[in-house]
Amino acid sequence: MSTNSFYFIGIGGTAMAGAAIMAQNMGFEVSGSDANLYPPMSLELQKNKIPYHEGYAAANLPSEATTIVLGNAISRGNVELEEVLNRRLAILSLPEFIARYVIGSRKSLVIAGTHGKTTTTALVAHVLREAGVDAGFMVGGVCENFSQSTEAGTADTFVIEGDEYDTSIFDPRSKFLSYKPTHAILNNIEFDHGDIFSGLDDVERAFARLVKILPANGALVTNADNALCRRLAEKSFAPVVTFGESADADFRLTRLETHAQSIIHYRTKGRDEKIVSPLLGKHNALNTLAALALLETQGIDCATFQRGLSSFKGVKRRLETKLNNSQYTIIEDFAHHPTAIQANILTLKEVYPTRRLVVLIEPRSNTLVRNIFQSELTHALSLADCVFVNAIYRAEKYKAEERLDTTLVVQTLNAQGTSAFLLPTDQRREFVVSKLQAHDVVCFMTNGSFGGLIDETVQALRLPD
C-alpha cells in the first residue's frame, strides 16, 4: 500500500496525535478529526499546524483518495467510519501504521506492562538521545524533554510504549503485537481494562503472546517480583534480565533514599551500585532499574545512563506540580488503576510527610468506572487525609450493577476516619476550596481533564502578584 495522505479518525488520542505529527514530519499530508479534544494533545496538533475537525461528520473526509488511520476508540456507528466503509477506503489501525511506515526493519524496543509504561518509555528514549543515538520514539504522553511525543529518528532503533489494549474495532489483538518487538520491558502484570479482558488469565494470555514473538537475538527485561512476569519469562526464547526487590533479581533494588531527588541503591553482577534520579517513589525506582537493564543490552553503561537520567524531566500529568506557593501545592496525576493510585499517594506522603494530603479522584478509566476494584480503590484512597470523589465519567455506558459505587466509597472512607466527600455537579471549585486548609497538598487524579476543575482550582488558589 502506498499513499501520500492520511486521515486520522480519533486524532486527539495521545498515540494518534503523536503518530499524526510523525507522519507529517515524514512528508505525508495529514488531517483528522475527534470529539472533545483537550490539552496537551490538542495543543500539540495546533503547534504542528495539523488541521483537524472537532466533532465527526461524513463531510469531514477528504474527497481525494486517502488512507484512513483508525483509532481504537472508534466503533461502528461513527459517521466517519460508516462513510469510510461505504466508500471502500483503505483502513489501517494505528499499530499497523507505526509498524509499516515507521518501525520497518529497525530494532523495536517495546515497553509494556500494566503500570509505568509512559515514564519508562520516555526515560529510555531520552537516555538514548543524550547518548548520541538518534532513536525514534513514541511515548503515550508529553515528555518534558521532547518538543513532541513522537519522532521518527534516524538510528536503527525505535522505542515505543506497548499497550495491551485492543488494536481497533476490526482487530482484537493487543497493540504491542504489531510493533515487531525485538527487545521488551515487561514492567508488571495486573488485571486492567475490564471492558476487553474477562479476567487476569485473559490479560496473561495477551502478554504471553508478546513474549512468544521476541527473537532469540533480542532481550526480555521483566519484573522478578511479579509472579506472572516470572512465569512468562520461563517461555522466552530471548535472553531474560530481571529487576526488582527479589534476592535473585539481576538488578536488585536494595534501598531507596528520598530527598529532593531519589538515591537508588541496587546490586547487580555481585556489585553494589547507586544512581541518583529526579523521579520519586519506589515504583519509579523500579521503572528506572528496568530502563537501565534494557539499555545495557544496547551498549549503554551506567555512567552514560546516569548522565541521561540526571537531565530527565519526566512526563506531564505524572505527579506534575501545577501550583506551589506558600499556602498550597497542587499536583496533577494520571490515574487509571488502584495500584498506581496507591503508589503515588504513598510517594506524596513520603515527599510531604508533615502536610495534609487531599486527593480528588475522577473515576474515568474503563477499570475505575467498574466495581471490580471497589475495595482496592477505597483502600488506596484511605491513605490520604481528605478525599473528593467525582461522579463516574459517562456512567450511562455501564450497567448499574457493574458501576463503581462512589457513595459507598465515600461512606466507607468516612467510617474509617478519612474525611471524604462526593463532588457536587455544580460549583465544584467553590465546594473544594471551602474544604481546604492552609498548606494542603492537593492532588487531582484522572486520566481525563476533570472537566476543567484542575485549572479552575489553580486559578482560585494562585496568590496575587
matplotlib code that plots the C-alpha trace (Angstrom):
import matplotlib.pyplot as plt

x = [0.0, 1.3, -0.2, 0.7, -2.1, -3.5, -6.8, -6.8, -10.2, -9.7, -6.7, -6.9, -5.8, -2.3, -0.8, -2.9, -1.9, 1.7, 1.5, -0.1, 2.7, 5.3, 3.5, 3.6, 7.3, 7.9, 6.4, 2.9, -0.2, -2.1, -5.5, -8.1, -11.0, -12.0, -14.6, -13.8, -10.1, -8.3, -4.7, -2.0, -2.6, -4.9, -2.0, 0.5, -1.7, -2.1, 1.6, 2.4, -0.3, -2.2, -5.7, -8.5, -12.2, -13.8, -16.7, -17.4, -19.2, -19.1, -18.4, -15.1, -13.5, -11.2, -12.7, -9.4, -8.1, -6.5, -5.7, -7.6, -5.8, -8.5, -8.2, -9.2, -11.8, -13.8, -16.7, -19.4, -22.0, -19.4, -20.5, -17.0, -16.2, -19.5, -18.6, -15.2, -16.7, -19.3, -16.5, -14.3, -11.3, -8.2, -8.0, -5.0, -5.1, -2.6, -0.2, -0.3, 0.6, 3.5, 4.8, 4.6, 5.7, 7.9, 9.4, 10.1, 13.1, 14.6, 15.2, 12.0, 12.2, 8.7, 7.9, 4.9, 3.1, 0.1, 1.9, 4.9, 4.9, 4.9, 7.6, 9.8, 9.4, 10.2, 13.3, 14.7, 14.3, 15.8, 18.9, 19.5, 19.2, 21.5, 24.0, 24.0, 21.7, 19.1, 16.5, 12.9, 10.3, 6.6, 5.5, 1.9, 2.2, 4.1, 7.7, 9.2, 12.5, 11.0, 9.2, 6.7, 5.7, 6.9, 9.8, 10.9, 14.6, 17.4, 19.0, 18.3, 16.3, 12.7, 11.4, 7.6, 5.1, 3.4, -0.2, -2.0, -5.3, -7.0, -5.8, -9.1, -12.7, -11.6, -8.6, -8.9, -5.2, -3.1, -1.4, 2.1, 1.9, 2.1, 5.2, 7.7, 9.4, 13.0, 13.5, 10.9, 10.4, 7.5, 7.2, 4.3, 1.1, -2.2, -5.8, -6.9, -9.1, -12.2, -14.0, -12.0, -10.4, -12.6, -10.1, -6.4, -5.9, -7.1, -4.6, -1.8, -2.5, -2.0, 1.4, 2.3, 1.9, 4.3, 6.9, 6.4, 7.3, 10.6, 13.5, 16.4, 18.8, 16.7, 16.0, 13.2, 13.6, 11.0, 9.9, 11.3, 8.7, 5.7, 4.7, 3.1, 6.1, 8.4, 6.1, 6.0, 9.8, 10.3, 8.9, 11.0, 13.3, 15.1, 17.6, 15.9, 17.1, 15.2, 14.8, 13.0, 13.5, 13.7, 17.0, 17.7, 16.9, 19.7, 19.2, 18.0, 16.7, 18.3, 17.5, 15.8, 16.5, 14.0, 15.2, 14.7, 15.8, 15.9, 19.1, 18.5, 20.8, 20.9, 23.0, 24.0, 26.7, 27.8, 28.4, 26.6, 25.8, 23.7, 22.2, 20.6, 17.2, 14.8, 11.9, 10.3, 8.7, 9.6, 7.6, 9.8, 12.9, 11.9, 11.0, 14.5, 16.2, 14.1, 15.3, 18.9, 18.7, 17.2, 19.7, 22.6, 21.6, 22.0, 25.6, 24.7, 26.9, 25.8, 27.8, 26.1, 22.7, 23.3, 24.1, 20.8, 18.8, 20.1, 18.6, 15.3, 12.4, 9.6, 6.2, 3.3, 0.5, 2.6, 2.7, 3.1, 3.2, 0.7, 1.0, 3.3, 3.1, 3.3, -0.2, -0.9, 0.7, -1.4, -0.4, -2.0, -1.6, -2.7, -4.9, -6.3, -5.8, -5.9, -2.3, -0.9, -3.1, -1.8, 1.8, 1.5, -0.4, 2.4, 5.0, 3.3, 3.1, 6.8, 7.7, 5.3, 5.3, 4.0, 1.3, -2.3, -2.8, -6.1, -6.9, -9.6, -10.4, -12.3, -13.4, -12.9, -10.8, -12.6, -11.2, -12.0, -15.6, -16.4, -16.8, -14.1, -11.7, -14.2, -12.4, -8.9, -9.7, -11.2, -8.1, -5.8, -7.8, -7.9, -4.1, -5.0, -6.2, -9.1, -10.8, -13.2, -14.8, -16.2, -19.2, -18.4, -17.5, -20.3, -22.0, -24.8, -22.5, -22.3, -24.9, -25.8, -24.7, -21.3, -20.5, -18.2, -20.4, -19.0, -21.4, -20.2, -16.6, -17.3, -19.3, -16.6, -13.8, -15.7, -16.3, -12.6, -11.6, -10.7, -12.7, -14.5, -17.0, -18.9, -18.2, -21.4, -22.3, -22.4, -20.0, -17.4, -14.5, -16.2, -17.0, -13.4, -11.9, -14.2, -12.9, -9.2, -6.8, -3.6, -0.6, -2.6, -1.1, -3.9, -3.6, -6.0, -6.1, -7.7, -6.9, -9.1, -9.5, -11.6, -14.0, -11.7, -11.7, -7.9, -7.2, -10.1, -8.7, -5.2, -6.6, -8.6, -5.6, -3.0, -1.7, -2.0, 1.2]
y = [0.0, 3.4, 6.8, 10.4, 11.4, 10.0, 11.0, 10.1, 9.3, 9.9, 12.1, 13.6, 10.4, 10.6, 8.0, 9.0, 12.7, 11.6, 9.4, 12.1, 14.5, 11.9, 11.2, 14.9, 15.1, 12.2, 14.2, 12.9, 15.1, 14.7, 15.7, 14.2, 14.6, 13.9, 14.9, 16.7, 17.5, 18.9, 19.7, 18.6, 16.8, 19.5, 22.0, 19.6, 19.3, 23.1, 23.7, 21.4, 23.0, 19.8, 20.5, 18.7, 18.8, 18.9, 16.5, 13.8, 14.2, 12.4, 15.7, 15.9, 13.2, 14.4, 14.0, 12.8, 9.2, 8.8, 6.1, 6.2, 5.6, 4.4, 5.0, 2.1, 4.2, 4.4, 2.0, 1.2, 3.9, 6.6, 8.6, 9.0, 5.3, 4.4, 6.8, 5.2, 1.7, 2.9, 4.4, 1.4, 3.5, 1.8, 1.5, 1.0, 0.6, 2.9, 0.0, -1.1, 2.4, 2.5, -0.9, -0.4, 3.2, 3.9, 0.8, -1.2, -3.4, -1.4, -2.7, -2.2, -1.6, -2.1, -1.0, -3.0, -3.8, -2.6, 0.3, 2.6, 2.3, 6.0, 7.2, 4.2, 4.7, 8.4, 7.7, 5.1, 7.3, 10.3, 8.4, 7.1, 10.6, 12.0, 9.2, 10.4, 7.7, 9.4, 6.8, 7.2, 7.1, 7.1, 8.0, 7.8, 11.2, 14.5, 14.2, 17.5, 16.7, 16.4, 19.0, 16.4, 12.9, 11.1, 11.4, 9.0, 9.3, 8.2, 5.5, 1.7, 1.8, 2.7, 3.0, 2.6, 2.3, -1.1, -1.0, -4.3, -2.7, -3.9, -2.6, -1.5, -2.5, -4.8, -6.3, -7.5, -8.3, -6.2, -3.2, -4.3, -7.4, -5.2, -3.4, -6.0, -6.2, -7.3, -6.1, -5.6, -4.5, -6.2, -4.0, -5.8, -7.6, -7.0, -7.1, -4.0, -3.0, -4.8, -3.7, -6.0, -8.6, -11.1, -11.7, -11.9, -15.1, -13.2, -10.4, -13.0, -14.6, -11.2, -10.7, -14.3, -13.6, -10.7, -12.8, -15.5, -13.3, -11.9, -13.1, -15.1, -12.2, -9.7, -9.5, -9.6, -7.4, -8.3, -7.9, -10.5, -9.5, -10.3, -14.0, -13.7, -12.0, -14.7, -17.4, -15.9, -15.3, -19.1, -19.4, -16.7, -17.6, -14.2, -13.8, -12.7, -9.9, -9.3, -6.3, -5.9, -6.3, -10.1, -11.6, -13.2, -10.2, -9.3, -5.6, -5.7, -2.7, -2.8, 0.6, 3.9, 7.3, 10.1, 13.7, 16.4, 13.5, 9.8, 7.8, 4.3, 1.7, -1.6, -4.7, -6.2, -8.7, -9.0, -5.3, -2.7, 0.4, 3.6, 6.1, 9.5, 10.0, 13.0, 10.6, 10.0, 6.8, 3.1, 2.4, 4.9, 3.4, 0.1, 1.7, 3.2, -0.1, -1.7, 1.1, 0.6, -3.1, -2.7, 0.0, -2.1, -4.5, -1.6, -0.8, 2.0, 1.8, 3.0, 6.3, 7.2, 6.2, 8.4, 11.4, 11.0, 10.3, 13.4, 15.6, 13.7, 16.0, 13.4, 13.2, 15.7, 14.6, 12.2, 13.8, 17.1, 20.2, 22.7, 25.3, 25.7, 28.7, 29.5, 28.3, 25.3, 22.7, 21.4, 18.3, 16.5, 12.8, 10.3, 7.8, 4.6, 1.8, 1.4, 0.1, 3.2, 5.4, 3.8, 4.0, 7.7, 8.6, 6.8, 8.8, 12.1, 11.2, 10.5, 13.7, 15.9, 14.0, 16.9, 18.2, 17.2, 15.3, 16.0, 13.7, 14.3, 11.3, 11.1, 7.5, 7.7, 4.7, 1.5, -0.1, 2.6, 3.1, -0.5, -2.0, -4.7, -2.8, -1.2, -2.3, -1.8, 1.8, 2.6, 1.2, 3.3, 6.5, 5.8, 6.6, 10.2, 12.7, 14.0, 12.7, 14.1, 11.6, 12.9, 11.3, 8.4, 9.6, 8.7, 6.4, 5.7, 3.5, 0.9, -1.3, -0.1, -3.4, -3.0, 0.6, 1.7, 2.7, 6.2, 6.7, 3.6, 4.7, 7.9, 6.3, 3.7, 6.3, 8.4, 5.4, 4.6, 8.1, 9.6, 12.8, 12.2, 14.0, 13.4, 16.3, 18.2, 18.7, 22.5, 24.9, 22.2, 24.6, 26.6, 23.3, 22.1, 25.4, 25.7, 22.4, 23.1, 24.2, 26.2, 24.3, 21.4, 19.3, 18.8, 16.0, 15.6, 12.0, 11.4, 10.1, 12.8, 16.6, 16.6, 18.9, 21.9, 21.7, 21.4, 24.7, 26.4, 25.4, 26.5, 29.9, 30.2, 29.4, 31.4, 34.2, 37.8, 39.3]
z = [0.0, -0.9, 0.0, 0.2, 2.6, 5.9, 7.6, 11.4, 12.9, 16.6, 16.1, 19.6, 21.4, 22.8, 20.5, 17.5, 17.7, 18.1, 15.0, 13.0, 13.9, 12.9, 9.6, 8.8, 9.7, 7.3, 4.5, 4.3, 4.1, 7.4, 8.7, 11.0, 13.5, 17.0, 19.6, 22.9, 22.1, 25.1, 26.1, 25.9, 22.6, 21.1, 21.7, 20.1, 16.9, 16.8, 17.3, 14.4, 12.2, 11.6, 10.5, 12.4, 12.8, 16.2, 16.0, 13.5, 10.2, 6.9, 5.1, 7.1, 5.0, 2.2, -1.3, -2.7, -2.2, 1.2, 3.7, 7.0, 10.3, 12.7, 16.4, 18.7, 20.4, 17.2, 16.8, 14.3, 14.1, 14.0, 10.9, 9.5, 9.8, 8.2, 5.3, 5.0, 4.7, 2.2, 0.0, 0.4, 1.5, 2.8, 6.6, 8.8, 12.6, 14.4, 15.2, 11.6, 10.5, 13.0, 12.1, 8.3, 7.9, 11.0, 12.6, 9.4, 10.0, 12.8, 16.3, 18.2, 22.0, 23.3, 26.9, 28.2, 31.4, 33.4, 35.1, 34.4, 30.6, 29.7, 32.2, 31.3, 27.6, 27.8, 30.0, 27.6, 24.6, 26.4, 27.6, 24.1, 22.7, 25.3, 24.5, 20.8, 19.5, 17.3, 18.2, 17.1, 19.8, 20.6, 24.1, 25.3, 27.0, 26.8, 27.9, 29.1, 27.4, 23.9, 21.8, 20.8, 21.9, 18.8, 16.5, 13.7, 14.4, 12.0, 14.1, 13.7, 17.0, 17.8, 21.3, 21.8, 24.6, 24.1, 25.2, 25.8, 24.8, 21.6, 18.2, 16.7, 16.2, 13.4, 15.3, 18.9, 19.3, 21.7, 20.1, 21.1, 18.9, 15.8, 16.8, 15.7, 19.1, 19.3, 22.9, 25.6, 29.1, 30.9, 34.0, 35.7, 35.1, 36.8, 35.8, 33.9, 31.0, 32.2, 29.1, 26.9, 29.2, 31.0, 33.8, 34.8, 32.8, 29.7, 30.4, 30.9, 27.5, 25.9, 27.4, 26.7, 23.0, 23.3, 25.0, 22.4, 19.4, 20.8, 18.7, 20.2, 19.5, 21.4, 25.1, 27.7, 30.8, 33.4, 37.0, 39.3, 42.0, 39.8, 39.7, 36.2, 34.8, 36.1, 34.7, 31.2, 31.2, 31.5, 28.0, 26.4, 23.5, 24.1, 26.9, 30.2, 32.5, 35.7, 38.1, 41.4, 45.1, 45.0, 46.1, 42.7, 40.6, 38.1, 39.0, 42.6, 44.4, 47.9, 49.3, 48.3, 49.8, 49.1, 49.3, 46.7, 44.4, 44.9, 45.6, 44.2, 45.7, 43.7, 43.3, 40.0, 38.9, 42.5, 42.9, 45.0, 42.9, 43.2, 40.9, 41.5, 40.0, 39.7, 39.8, 43.2, 44.6, 44.8, 41.6, 39.7, 41.2, 39.7, 36.4, 36.4, 37.0, 34.2, 31.8, 32.9, 32.4, 28.9, 27.9, 29.0, 26.2, 23.8, 24.9, 27.4, 30.5, 34.0, 33.7, 30.4, 31.9, 34.9, 32.7, 30.8, 33.9, 35.6, 32.9, 32.6, 33.3, 33.5, 31.8, 32.1, 34.3, 36.3, 39.7, 37.8, 40.1, 38.8, 41.6, 44.5, 46.7, 50.4, 51.0, 48.7, 46.4, 43.6, 41.7, 38.7, 38.3, 35.6, 37.4, 35.8, 38.3, 42.2, 42.3, 40.6, 42.8, 46.0, 44.8, 44.1, 47.3, 49.3, 47.3, 48.1, 51.8, 51.8, 50.0, 52.1, 55.5, 57.6, 55.3, 54.9, 51.6, 49.7, 46.8, 44.2, 42.1, 38.8, 38.0, 34.3, 33.0, 31.9, 35.1, 37.6, 36.5, 37.3, 40.7, 40.0, 42.3, 44.7, 47.9, 46.4, 45.3, 48.7, 50.5, 48.3, 48.9, 52.6, 52.7, 52.0, 54.7, 52.7, 49.5, 47.0, 44.6, 41.3, 39.5, 37.2, 33.7, 31.3, 33.8, 31.4, 29.4, 32.2, 33.8, 37.3, 38.9, 37.2, 38.2, 41.0, 43.9, 44.6, 47.5, 49.2, 48.7, 50.5, 53.3, 53.9, 53.9, 56.4, 58.6, 58.6, 59.6, 56.2, 55.5, 52.2, 50.0, 46.8, 44.5, 43.5, 39.9, 40.2, 41.8, 42.3, 42.6, 45.4, 47.2, 47.1, 48.1, 51.0, 52.5, 52.0, 54.8, 54.6, 53.5, 51.9, 49.2, 46.7, 44.1, 41.2, 39.9, 36.5, 33.0, 31.6, 32.1, 35.3, 33.4, 33.8, 37.6, 37.9, 36.2, 38.0, 41.3, 40.4, 39.5, 42.7, 44.9, 43.0, 45.2, 43.8, 42.4]

ax = plt.figure().add_subplot(projection="3d")
ax.plot(x, y, z, "-o")
ax.set_aspect("equal")
plt.show()
